[in-house]
Amino acid sequence: MKVALVNPAWRFDHSIYFGCREPHLPLELGYAQALLQRNGHETLMLDGQLQDMDAATLAAVVTAFGPDMVVVTTAPTYLFWRCAPPELRVPRDMIRRLHGIGAVLVAVGPHGSATPRAALHKLGIDVVLRGECEQSILALADAGRPDAVPGATWRTAVGHIKVSGLPAVARFTDTPPLAWPDAWVHRHRHHHHRFDMIPDVPGAEVEASRGCPYDCSFCAKIDFRDSYRRRDLDLLLAEIDRLISQGVGYIYFVDEIFLPQRPLLLALRDRDIKFGVQTRIDLWKPEMITLLGEAGCVSIEAGIESLTPEGRAALDKNCRLSTKELSDRLVQARRVVPFVQANLIRSTGDDMAMVAAWRDSLRNQGVWANDPVPMFPYPSSPEYRHLWGDPDDQAWERALNHYLGAFDQFSDIQDNRPLPLPVLEDMAC
């Protein structure tokens, strides 16, 4: 089968999206391509941002390829499945341009994982694959029909919508090393979440683990990337070594939580590579923080979320350290890592004077602490289920209406004039 894998040309104007706007490697499509090719399928992988292609150009290239199946993502790379743009205007525009080319049109991503019927309807697509998608894409290509794929959603011949089982969970541990085109790597000048220098060599994204053993209320992972798994170290290092040979000098681990892993850190220490992580600083003992710096870590994004034990408990953080102990670990990390950020979430009842004093104290010691960010209740988060129960077909609209009604100020990179979801999704791209 001929399969086209497409990451659209993303745009974020008037969106509440607070992820990074720069191009990133589409890891989920890379994994799918590796598995498809191993099983004898012919593939074409495209990325609108990395290749500087607009939707019309992408559609023309896909059409010329003559695919039997086209897969389109609804979020920019696995890194942002947990904080995807709520709206589907970009993938919907991409899919509309592909109607009539004779291919099965497939969507993957957080929207279809949490609300498959709504995604199927909004996108006007043939199949939605729920959950981690790389093995599901392969299963659909091998079988040629969605009823053979767990986690698939599709319309029957008489128009009924079928949802097959729970969202898929990939093995992941044995995922083959990804091989990105040289041209993509050379164009990837962005170093995600790096602030200690202006990038002068290519960057890349890599995945060492998937999922998280914790269940914080704000984290959207229930319907995808939930259970914690580590990738086989030899396969991971083979991928990193290839990137280094292509001139990459910085990698960002997209792991939901980068946990202490001595063998990996020792291997990275022996390689000419810098890297960034997102983690919980309370899980790092002092000696492992030192090794993290020695291994080449130059950026840490550490989730603190709240400055009180009660606030952290309300977020189900399961954190055993005090605020002072957390602060001490952050300061220790800053001694060996050039950039350390402490993330805070805005909560009702926060003592903003205490927050400001804590931020000033940390900044005086070299640790960046952000303004508390309003929490968006993503449909795949425990917070959404706490407020409204299991997601239904209006889950994304409900979450965005709540968010826009609850807050009048947003994060620094969000649009100051976010629009309601129906308006965004009807905007032509």
HUBEL-V124736 format. One record per residue. N is the residue number from 1. RES is the residue in one small letter. OMEGA is omega in degrees with one decimal (999 if undefined). Layout:
# HUBEL-V124736
n	res	omega
N	RES	OMEGA
N	RES	OMEGA
This chain:
# HUBEL-V124736
n	res	omega
1	m	175.2
2	k	-174.0
3	v	173.4
4	a	-179.3
5	l	-168.3
6	v	167.0
7	n	-171.7
8	p	174.1
9	a	-170.2
10	w	171.0
11	r	-171.2
12	f	-178.6
13	d	179.6
14	h	179.0
15	s	174.2
16	i	-178.0
17	y	-179.8
18	f	172.3
19	g	-178.4
20	c	-179.1
21	r	-176.2
22	e	176.4
23	p	176.1
24	h	179.3
25	l	179.9
26	p	-171.3
27	l	-177.2
28	e	177.5
29	l	176.6
30	g	177.0
31	y	-179.3
32	a	179.4
33	q	-179.5
34	a	-179.9
35	l	179.1
36	l	-179.1
37	q	178.5
38	r	179.3
39	n	173.0
40	g	178.3
41	h	176.7
42	e	-174.1
43	t	169.0
44	l	179.1
45	m	-178.0
46	l	176.3
47	d	-174.4
48	g	-178.6
49	q	-177.0
50	l	-177.9
51	q	178.9
52	d	177.9
53	m	173.7
54	d	-174.7
55	a	-179.1
56	a	179.7
57	t	177.5
58	l	-178.5
59	a	179.7
60	a	179.6
61	v	178.0
62	v	-179.3
63	t	179.6
64	a	178.8
65	f	-179.8
66	g	-173.8
67	p	168.7
68	d	-178.4
69	m	176.7
70	v	178.7
71	v	-179.9
72	v	179.3
73	t	177.9
74	t	175.4
75	a	179.9
76	p	176.0
77	t	179.7
78	y	-178.6
79	l	-173.2
80	f	173.3
81	w	-177.6
82	r	178.9
83	c	-176.3
84	a	169.1
85	p	-179.7
86	p	-174.7
87	e	-178.6
88	l	-173.4
89	r	-176.4
90	v	177.4
91	p	178.8
92	r	177.2
93	d	179.6
94	m	-176.7
95	i	178.3
96	r	-179.5
97	r	-177.3
98	l	177.0
99	h	176.1
100	g	-179.3
101	i	175.8
102	g	-179.6
103	a	170.4
104	v	-176.9
105	l	-171.4
106	v	175.5
107	a	173.4
108	v	177.8
109	g	-175.4
110	p	-177.2
111	h	178.3
112	g	179.3
113	s	-177.7
114	a	-175.1
115	t	-171.9
116	p	-178.9
117	r	179.0
118	a	179.3
119	a	179.0
120	l	-178.8
121	h	-175.8
122	k	-175.4
123	l	-176.0
124	g	-169.6
125	i	-177.8
126	d	-174.2
127	v	169.4
128	v	176.2
129	l	-176.4
130	r	174.1
131	g	179.4
132	e	-158.5
133	c	-169.1
134	e	179.4
135	q	176.6
136	s	176.2
137	i	177.9
138	l	-179.2
139	a	179.1
140	l	178.0
141	a	179.8
142	d	-174.2
143	a	-179.7
144	g	179.7
145	r	-173.8
146	p	-177.7
147	d	177.4
148	a	-173.2
149	v	175.6
150	p	179.0
151	g	-179.5
152	a	173.8
153	t	-176.8
154	w	174.6
155	r	175.6
156	t	-179.2
157	a	179.7
158	v	172.7
159	g	177.4
160	h	178.2
161	i	179.0
162	k	174.7
163	v	-173.7
164	s	171.4
165	g	-177.5
166	l	175.0
167	p	-176.1
168	a	173.2
169	v	-178.1
170	a	175.5
171	r	177.1
172	f	-173.5
173	t	-176.9
174	d	179.5
175	t	-177.1
176	p	177.8
177	p	-179.9
178	l	178.4
179	a	-178.1
180	w	176.5
181	p	178.4
182	d	-177.3
183	a	178.6
184	w	-178.7
185	v	-177.3
186	h	177.8
187	r	-176.5
188	h	-177.2
189	r	-177.0
190	h	172.0
191	h	-171.8
192	h	177.8
193	h	173.9
194	r	-174.7
195	f	-177.5
196	d	-179.5
197	m	173.1
198	i	-176.3
199	p	176.3
200	d	175.5
201	v	180.0
202	p	172.4
203	g	179.5
204	a	174.2
205	e	-176.7
206	v	-179.6
207	e	179.4
208	a	178.3
209	s	-179.7
210	r	-179.4
211	g	-177.8
212	c	179.9
213	p	-179.5
214	y	-177.1
215	d	179.1
216	c	-170.8
217	s	-174.3
218	f	-169.8
219	c	-179.4
220	a	179.2
221	k	-172.8
222	i	-174.6
223	d	179.3
224	f	174.1
225	r	-173.1
226	d	-176.3
227	s	-174.3
228	y	176.0
229	r	175.0
230	r	178.3
231	r	177.2
232	d	-171.8
233	l	-179.8
234	d	179.3
235	l	178.7
236	l	-178.6
237	l	176.8
238	a	177.8
239	e	179.4
240	i	-179.6
241	d	177.3
242	r	178.4
243	l	178.1
244	i	179.7
245	s	177.5
246	q	176.6
247	g	179.6
248	v	179.4
249	g	-178.4
250	y	173.6
251	i	175.4
252	y	178.4
253	f	-175.9
254	v	-177.9
255	d	174.2
256	e	178.2
257	i	179.6
258	f	-176.9
259	l	177.6
260	p	-179.1
261	q	-172.5
262	r	-179.2
263	p	178.5
264	l	-179.3
265	l	177.6
266	l	178.6
267	a	178.7
268	l	178.9
269	r	-179.4
270	d	-177.3
271	r	-179.5
272	d	-176.7
273	i	171.8
274	k	-177.8
275	f	176.7
276	g	-176.2
277	v	165.1
278	q	-170.5
279	t	169.9
280	r	-174.8
281	i	-179.2
282	d	-179.3
283	l	-176.5
284	w	173.8
285	k	-175.3
286	p	-178.2
287	e	177.8
288	m	173.6
289	i	177.4
290	t	178.8
291	l	177.6
292	l	177.0
293	g	179.3
294	e	-177.6
295	a	177.3
296	g	178.6
297	c	179.5
298	v	-179.8
299	s	176.0
300	i	171.0
301	e	-172.3
302	a	179.8
303	g	174.7
304	i	172.8
305	e	-178.6
306	s	-177.4
307	l	178.2
308	t	175.3
309	p	179.6
310	e	179.1
311	g	178.7
312	r	177.8
313	a	179.3
314	a	177.9
315	l	180.0
316	d	-178.5
317	k	-177.2
318	n	-177.7
319	c	-176.3
320	r	-178.9
321	l	174.0
322	s	177.7
323	t	178.1
324	k	179.4
325	e	175.5
326	l	179.1
327	s	179.8
328	d	178.9
329	r	177.9
330	l	179.7
331	v	177.6
332	q	179.0
333	a	-179.1
334	r	178.8
335	r	-176.2
336	v	-179.1
337	v	-173.1
338	p	-179.4
339	f	177.6
340	v	-179.9
341	q	174.3
342	a	-178.1
343	n	176.0
344	l	176.0
345	i	179.3
346	r	-179.9
347	s	176.4
348	t	178.2
349	g	177.6
350	d	172.5
351	d	-172.1
352	m	175.9
353	a	177.5
354	m	178.3
355	v	-179.1
356	a	179.7
357	a	179.5
358	w	179.0
359	r	179.6
360	d	-179.9
361	s	-180.0
362	l	179.6
363	r	177.7
364	n	178.2
365	q	172.4
366	g	-179.4
367	v	177.7
368	w	175.2
369	a	-173.0
370	n	168.4
371	d	178.2
372	p	-175.6
373	v	176.4
374	p	-177.1
375	m	176.3
376	f	-177.4
377	p	-179.7
378	y	-178.2
379	p	179.0
380	s	179.5
381	s	172.7
382	p	-179.4
383	e	177.8
384	y	-177.9
385	r	176.8
386	h	-177.1
387	l	-168.8
388	w	-176.8
389	g	-177.7
390	d	-179.4
391	p	172.5
392	d	-174.4
393	d	178.3
394	q	-172.4
395	a	-177.3
396	w	176.8
397	e	-179.1
398	r	-179.1
399	a	-178.1
400	l	177.5
401	n	177.5
402	h	-177.5
403	y	-178.5
404	l	178.9
405	g	-175.2
406	a	-173.5
407	f	174.0
408	d	173.9
409	q	-174.1
410	f	-179.1
411	s	-173.6
412	d	-174.4
413	i	178.7
414	q	176.8
415	d	-179.5
416	n	-178.5
417	r	179.1
418	p	-177.8
419	l	175.9
420	p	-173.4
421	l	-179.9
422	p	179.0
423	v	179.8
424	l	-174.1
425	e	176.7
426	d	-179.8
427	m	177.3
428	a	179.0
429	c	999
